[in-house]
Amino acid sequence: MQAPRELDLKAREGCYGASQLGALLDVDPNNDKHALYLQTVMGVTYPKTKRMIYGKFFEEAILYAACEESGKKFQPLFNQTFRHPEYPKYHLVASPDGLLEDEAEGGVDCKLVAFDQRHQYGGSADEMPPRVELQVRGCMAVCNRPLWYVAVWCGDRLYMYTVERDIEFEHFILEHAEKEWRRYFLAKVPPPIGGSKISADWLQRTYPKHKRPDLRPATADEIEQLRLYGKLKAEQKVLAKERERFENWFKEAIKDREGLVWDGGRLTWRTTKDKHWMDWESMSLALLTHYVKDAEARRKLLEDYTKAKPGTRRIWFKSDEFSEEEEATDAA
């Protein structure tokens, strides 16, 4: 197998990155094929989250921490992109955070992980999030390395994981990913819509308004989906009640203590901090009444400073079969 070639960012066009394998193979909880299609084919852009920004900022520091922890000298490769040696059979590219000079050794990927996501990483490489495993296996395929390190910084501690290359599994991953990439992305056929926030935001922006009244009969396929949706909502209500029962049980067990701790984590029942805020609306109305005595002048000022907030479309579900009418809580 030939060594990977370094590419500029423009050369990534038409290819998928190792970090996108999770979305292509439906194992990334924050991304899916439809969201990926919006970004890579349709050019829909979304602002980066603070976690994404900070994660990028801290990559270099985590890399040096990994060198210190492991005693290995990883060569930083930030912002360098390599293409799979068997392109165009595989449209896979990778941007490793670092590589060891010896080709018989591996590379490294650096992760800044918040406390609320620490539980996703267990004691071994087998207990990493599937999307991370696919990413590092994609990097090994592109860079032709026998193993890969994952350096995870959480709080005040660095966790190091080692993933060994599995050629048979690698071929399975790449063949499936390539099939999905050619089927949807190269053919420019939108994949079935998923449940990502990116897709929800896109729908809200693409169809912000509707006509009234404009109900149409549901198709047979849509009726089946509506029934499944109704069943899911009914099951969610049961689960919500069961969760509330658990939470009340824990509160009664904790009483006036702070919480419970065990080898696998902790559960607390804490008092939140008091919040203080300025009620600007009430203060402005009080000042307006006090200093502007003329009722018509007050009305005109209120009219000038009253702004309309555009409404958003929300899902309302009513079903005779499930005897409920409810507004979706996750509306965009």
C-alpha positions in Angstrom: 0.0 0.0 0.0 1.3 3.4 -0.9 2.0 6.2 1.6 -0.8 8.7 2.0 -0.6 12.0 0.2 -1.0 15.3 1.9 -3.8 17.4 0.4 -5.0 21.0 0.7 -8.5 21.6 2.1 -10.0 22.2 -1.4 -9.0 18.6 -2.3 -11.3 17.3 0.4 -14.3 18.2 -1.8 -16.1 15.1 -3.0 -14.6 13.0 -0.1 -15.7 12.1 3.4 -13.6 12.5 6.5 -12.7 9.8 9.0 -14.7 11.8 11.6 -17.8 11.5 9.4 -17.8 7.7 9.2 -20.0 7.6 12.3 -22.7 9.6 10.5 -22.4 7.6 7.3 -22.8 4.3 9.3 -25.6 5.6 11.6 -23.7 5.4 14.9 -23.2 9.1 15.6 -25.9 10.4 18.0 -25.2 14.0 17.0 -25.0 13.6 13.3 -26.6 11.4 10.5 -26.5 11.0 6.7 -29.1 13.7 6.1 -27.4 16.3 8.2 -24.1 15.4 6.6 -25.7 15.8 3.1 -26.9 19.2 4.0 -23.4 20.3 5.0 -21.3 18.6 2.3 -23.6 18.7 -0.8 -26.0 21.6 -0.2 -23.5 23.8 1.6 -25.7 24.5 4.6 -23.5 26.0 7.4 -24.1 26.1 11.1 -22.2 27.9 13.8 -19.8 25.8 15.8 -20.7 25.1 19.4 -18.4 26.2 22.2 -17.4 22.7 22.9 -16.3 22.3 19.3 -14.3 25.5 19.4 -12.7 24.7 22.7 -11.9 21.2 21.6 -10.0 22.6 18.6 -8.1 25.1 20.9 -7.0 22.4 23.3 -5.9 19.8 20.7 -2.3 20.8 20.7 -2.1 20.9 24.5 -3.6 17.4 24.7 -1.2 16.2 22.1 1.8 17.3 24.3 0.2 15.8 27.3 -0.1 12.5 25.4 3.6 12.7 24.6 4.4 13.3 28.3 2.1 10.6 29.5 3.2 7.9 27.0 6.8 8.8 26.5 6.2 8.8 22.7 7.1 11.7 20.4 4.0 12.4 18.3 4.7 14.8 15.4 1.9 17.4 15.3 -0.1 17.4 12.0 -2.9 19.8 12.7 -4.7 21.0 9.6 -3.0 18.5 7.3 -5.2 16.2 5.3 -4.4 12.8 3.7 -6.3 10.8 1.2 -6.7 7.0 1.2 -4.0 5.5 -1.0 -6.7 3.5 -3.0 -8.6 6.6 -4.1 -10.9 6.7 -6.0 -11.9 3.3 -4.8 -12.3 4.9 -1.4 -13.2 8.6 -1.1 -11.9 8.6 2.5 -9.6 11.4 3.9 -8.2 11.9 7.3 -6.6 14.8 9.3 -4.7 13.1 12.1 -3.7 15.2 15.1 -0.3 13.5 15.2 1.9 10.7 13.9 4.9 8.8 15.2 8.0 8.9 12.9 8.3 5.1 12.8 5.7 3.8 10.3 5.5 0.6 12.3 4.0 2.7 15.1 0.7 4.7 15.0 -0.9 8.0 15.2 -3.0 9.9 17.8 -6.3 11.6 18.0 -6.9 14.2 20.8 -10.3 14.7 22.5 -11.5 17.3 25.0 -14.3 15.6 26.9 -16.7 17.3 29.2 -17.7 15.7 32.5 -21.2 15.0 31.3 -19.7 12.9 28.5 -17.0 11.1 30.5 -19.3 8.1 31.0 -19.0 7.4 27.3 -15.4 6.3 27.8 -14.8 3.2 29.8 -11.6 1.5 30.9 -10.5 0.1 27.5 -10.6 1.0 23.8 -13.6 -1.4 23.5 -15.6 1.0 25.6 -15.1 4.2 23.5 -18.1 5.7 21.6 -18.5 3.9 18.3 -18.2 7.1 16.3 -14.7 7.6 17.8 -13.6 4.0 17.1 -14.7 4.4 13.4 -12.8 7.7 13.2 -9.5 6.2 14.4 -10.0 3.1 12.2 -10.5 5.4 9.3 -7.2 7.2 10.2 -5.4 3.9 10.4 -6.7 3.0 6.9 -5.6 6.3 5.4 -2.2 6.5 7.1 -1.5 2.7 6.9 -0.6 2.4 10.5 -1.0 -0.7 12.7 -2.4 1.0 15.7 -3.8 4.3 16.9 -3.9 6.2 20.2 -6.8 8.2 21.5 -5.8 10.8 24.1 -8.9 12.0 26.1 -8.6 14.9 28.5 -11.4 15.1 31.0 -11.2 17.5 33.9 -7.7 17.2 35.3 -6.8 13.8 33.9 -5.6 12.3 30.7 -6.9 8.9 29.5 -5.0 7.1 26.8 -6.6 4.3 24.7 -4.9 2.1 22.1 -6.8 0.7 19.1 -5.2 -2.0 17.0 -5.8 -2.3 13.3 -8.3 -4.9 12.2 -8.0 -5.2 8.4 -11.1 -7.4 7.9 -13.3 -5.0 10.0 -11.7 -2.0 8.2 -12.7 -3.4 4.8 -16.2 -3.9 6.0 -16.4 -0.3 7.3 -15.0 1.2 4.2 -17.1 -0.9 1.8 -20.3 0.1 3.6 -19.3 3.7 3.9 -18.3 3.9 0.2 -21.6 2.4 -0.8 -23.5 5.0 1.2 -21.3 7.8 -0.1 -21.8 6.8 -3.7 -25.5 6.1 -3.3 -26.4 9.5 -1.8 -23.5 12.0 -1.9 -21.9 11.4 -5.2 -25.3 10.8 -6.9 -26.6 13.9 -5.1 -29.7 12.1 -3.9 -30.8 13.3 -0.4 -30.8 10.5 2.2 -33.9 9.8 4.3 -34.2 12.5 6.9 -33.0 11.8 10.4 -33.5 13.2 13.8 -30.6 15.6 14.0 -30.9 19.2 15.2 -29.2 20.3 12.0 -32.0 18.7 9.9 -34.6 20.2 12.2 -33.1 23.7 11.9 -33.0 23.3 8.1 -36.6 22.3 7.9 -37.6 25.3 10.0 -35.6 27.7 7.8 -36.8 26.1 4.6 -40.5 25.9 5.4 -41.0 28.8 7.9 -44.7 29.4 7.0 -47.8 27.5 6.0 -51.2 28.2 4.5 -54.4 28.0 6.5 -56.3 25.8 6.3 -54.3 23.4 4.3 -54.7 19.8 5.7 -54.3 17.0 3.2 -55.2 13.3 3.5 -52.3 11.2 4.8 -50.9 8.5 2.5 -50.8 4.8 3.5 -47.1 5.1 4.4 -47.7 8.3 6.4 -50.6 6.7 8.3 -48.3 3.8 9.3 -45.6 6.3 10.5 -48.3 8.3 12.4 -49.3 5.1 14.2 -45.7 4.3 15.1 -45.3 7.9 16.3 -48.4 7.7 18.5 -47.2 4.5 20.0 -43.8 6.0 20.7 -45.4 9.0 22.4 -47.6 6.8 24.6 -44.5 4.7 25.6 -42.6 7.9 26.4 -45.4 9.0 28.8 -45.1 5.6 30.6 -41.3 6.0 30.8 -41.6 9.6 32.0 -43.8 8.5 34.9 -41.4 5.7 35.8 -38.5 8.1 35.8 -40.4 10.5 38.1 -41.0 7.6 40.4 -37.3 6.7 40.5 -36.4 10.4 41.1 -38.8 10.7 44.0 -37.5 7.4 45.5 -34.0 8.8 45.4 -35.0 12.1 46.9 -36.7 10.3 49.8 -33.6 8.1 50.2 -31.2 11.2 50.2 -33.4 13.3 52.6 -31.3 16.2 53.7 -27.9 14.8 52.5 -26.3 16.0 49.3 -26.6 12.8 47.3 -25.3 9.3 46.7 -22.0 8.1 45.3 -20.9 4.7 44.1 -18.1 3.2 42.0 -19.9 3.9 38.8 -20.8 7.6 39.4 -22.9 9.9 41.6 -26.4 11.2 42.0 -27.0 14.5 43.8 -30.1 16.4 44.9 -28.7 19.9 45.3 -30.2 23.3 45.7 -29.5 25.6 42.7 -27.9 29.0 43.2 -30.2 31.9 43.7 -30.7 33.9 40.5 -30.9 37.7 40.3 -32.0 39.6 37.3 -33.3 43.0 36.4 -36.9 43.2 35.4 -36.3 45.8 32.7 -39.9 45.7 31.3 -41.5 46.5 34.7 -38.9 49.2 35.4 -39.4 50.9 32.0 -43.2 50.9 32.4 -42.8 52.4 35.9 -40.5 55.1 34.5 -42.8 55.7 31.5 -45.8 56.2 33.8 -43.9 58.5 36.2 -42.2 60.8 33.6 -44.6 60.8 30.7 -47.9 62.0 31.9 -49.7 62.3 28.6 -51.6 59.0 27.9 -51.3 59.4 24.1 -47.6 60.0 24.3 -47.2 56.9 26.4 -49.2 54.8 23.9 -47.0 56.1 21.0 -43.8 55.2 22.9 -45.1 51.8 23.7 -46.1 51.2 20.1 -42.7 52.4 18.8 -40.8 50.0 21.2 -43.0 47.0 20.8 -41.3 44.4 18.6 -42.8 41.3 17.1 -41.1 37.9 17.5 -41.7 35.7 14.5 -43.5 32.5 15.4 -42.1 29.0 14.6 -43.8 26.0 13.3 -44.5 23.3 15.9 -45.8 19.7 15.7 -49.2 19.1 17.2 -50.4 15.5 17.5 -54.0 14.4 18.0 -55.0 10.7 17.7 -58.3 9.0 18.4 -56.3 5.8 18.7 -54.2 7.0 21.6 -56.7 9.5 23.1 -54.3 12.5 23.3 -53.6 15.9 21.9 -50.1 17.2 22.5 -47.6 19.8 21.3 -44.2 18.4 20.6 -41.6 19.7 23.1 -38.7 19.4 20.7 -40.1 21.8 18.1 -37.5 23.8 16.3 
